[in-house]
Amino acid sequence: VQLQASGGGLVQAGGSLRLSCRATASIFNSNIMGWSRQAPGQQRVTIATITTRGATLYTESVGGRFTISRDSAKNTVYLQMDELKPEDTAIYYCGARTSQYLQPHYWGQGTQVTVSS
């Protein structure tokens, strides 16, 4: 398994969750890591990315509430999700890409996040 995601679950609105995605070293050290999500009936969209140098980008819907980070010692990327809203309910996927302008070349399995109101 090249990307292994974990950490989803059920949380009440206003709560927090942290997702983790462990990658193989070769993927982690040479790719932009990121998180995407797909809500029922909607397309998968990228919500946060982090480069190998630690530069981050967020989609407007999660900026200020979510924080992406990476731990090089563990080849792991995290997504700290605070102030969760019911509209954050989705399947979350980690991905690795070579450019911000491209879709991920590698995907982890999805992890369900459900936010109750």
C-alpha positions in Angstrom: 0.0 0.0 0.0 1.6 3.3 -1.1 -0.7 5.6 0.8 -2.5 4.6 4.0 -5.1 6.9 5.4 -6.7 6.8 8.8 -8.5 8.9 11.4 -12.0 9.5 10.1 -15.1 9.1 12.3 -18.2 10.7 13.6 -18.1 14.0 15.4 -20.5 16.7 16.4 -20.5 20.1 14.8 -17.8 22.3 16.3 -15.6 19.3 17.1 -12.3 18.3 15.8 -10.7 15.3 14.0 -7.2 14.6 12.8 -6.6 12.5 9.7 -3.3 10.8 9.0 -1.8 9.5 5.8 1.3 7.4 5.8 3.2 7.2 2.5 6.2 5.2 1.2 9.3 7.3 1.5 9.8 7.6 -2.2 6.4 9.1 -2.7 6.5 11.3 0.4 9.9 12.8 -0.4 9.2 13.7 -4.0 5.6 14.8 -4.2 3.2 17.4 -3.1 0.9 15.8 -0.5 -2.7 16.7 -0.1 -6.2 15.9 1.0 -9.3 15.8 -1.2 -12.8 15.0 -0.2 -16.0 13.8 -2.0 -19.4 14.4 -0.6 -22.3 12.2 -1.7 -23.4 13.1 -5.3 -20.5 15.5 -5.7 -17.1 15.4 -7.4 -13.9 14.9 -5.5 -12.2 18.2 -4.8 -8.8 19.0 -3.3 -9.0 21.0 -0.1 -5.4 21.2 1.1 -1.9 20.6 -0.2 1.6 20.8 1.2 4.8 20.8 -0.7 8.0 19.1 0.2 9.2 22.4 1.6 6.1 22.9 3.7 4.3 25.5 1.7 0.5 25.0 2.1 -2.6 25.8 0.1 -6.2 25.6 1.2 -9.5 25.8 -0.5 -11.6 28.7 0.7 -14.2 26.4 2.4 -11.7 25.0 4.9 -9.1 27.8 5.2 -8.8 29.0 8.8 -10.3 25.7 10.2 -8.1 23.0 8.7 -4.4 22.6 9.0 -2.3 20.4 6.8 1.2 19.3 8.0 3.8 16.7 7.2 6.2 14.8 9.4 9.3 13.7 7.4 10.5 11.3 10.1 7.2 9.3 9.7 6.5 9.9 6.0 3.1 11.1 7.2 0.9 13.9 6.2 -1.8 15.1 8.6 -5.0 17.1 8.3 -6.2 18.7 11.5 -9.8 19.6 11.2 -11.3 22.0 13.7 -14.7 23.8 13.9 -16.2 21.0 11.9 -19.5 21.7 10.1 -22.1 19.3 8.8 -21.1 20.3 5.3 -17.6 18.9 5.9 -19.2 15.4 5.8 -17.5 13.4 3.1 -15.1 10.7 2.3 -11.6 12.1 2.6 -8.7 10.9 0.5 -5.0 11.6 0.7 -3.1 12.0 -2.5 0.3 12.7 -3.9 1.0 14.7 -7.0 4.0 16.2 -8.8 2.4 19.6 -9.5 -0.3 21.7 -8.1 -1.8 21.8 -11.6 -2.3 18.1 -11.8 -4.5 15.6 -10.2 -2.8 13.2 -7.8 -0.9 10.3 -9.3 -1.3 8.3 -6.1 -4.4 8.0 -4.0 -4.9 6.5 -0.6 -8.1 4.7 0.4 -10.9 7.0 1.6 -11.8 7.6 5.2 -15.3 8.7 6.2 -15.8 11.9 8.1 -19.3 12.5 9.4 -20.3 15.7 11.2 -23.6 15.7 13.0 -25.6 18.9 13.6 
